Amino acid sequence: MPGCPKCNKFWLFLIAAICWVCLRIDAFGALRKKSQQRQQAARQLVVGSSISTNSRRPSGSTTTTTTTTDTAEEWEGQKWTTAEGEEEEEAEDDPNSRLTLRIRSKARPYRRPVKHSNDPIEVHVRSSLYQIVDLDQRNNLATLAAYFDVCWLDVFLPWNSSEFDGITTTFVPLRWVWRPEFYLYHSIQSRTPDFDSAAMVEVRSDGTVRLFVPITSRALCPINVKYFPYDTQNCTFLTQF
């Protein structure tokens, strides 16, 4: 071993490295112990402060945090009430808003809009075909796009236009008012129109309600092309209201 200088250097380096690691471990342990002691002292200080505060607080008193929360809740309630009051004031000043509120309060979506239960309702319908989407000769099917212009009188909705700055026509959500039922007899798909939840209707001051109903119907249509190109095709689409 003495005759090997490289081996001596290696063993010296290894011993020095081991000593350095031991010193680092001791230092880390000392730091960890001090940190634990500080945390324990801080906990004791917090507990002591809490006990001292509780002992000095008279019975029935509330903490500062609770008082602040209650105050915030009361402030939010006052703010909410103020906002509602501002909306009501704006509605009173705006004739369109007042008219909308009136229609909303008078409308009866699930009741026939007549004075007496035996009174009939006249529903005026105008239909128009604006596109032949598809004509399936093999399966005798026709797909058509059309719309219905439907009008009827709702006795709950008339208003005096002079009370609403001369407004004679307005628009409200369809779900607010009564509407006639539609049924497409010859359709092989959905036989009732699917109304959008955001659909609107036109309401006039005399109580007339006007609704546009777009439909796309796929129905049976016998097709005879024997005399093509001089043939004429007749397709029947029956609709009930």
Buried (B, 14 or more C-beta within 10 A) or exposed (E): EEEEEEEEEEEEEEEEEEEEEEEEEEEEEEEEEEEEEEEEEEEEEEEEEEEEEEEEEEEEEEEEEEEEEEEEEEEEEEEEEEEEEEEEEEBEEBBEBBBBBBBEEBBBEEEBBBEEEEEEBEEEBEEEEEEEEEBEEEEBBBBBEBBBEBBBBBBBBBBEBEEBEEBEEBEBBBBBBBBBEBEBEBBEEEBEBEBEEEBBBBBBBEBBBBBEBEBBBBBBBEBEEEEEEEEEEEBEBEBEB
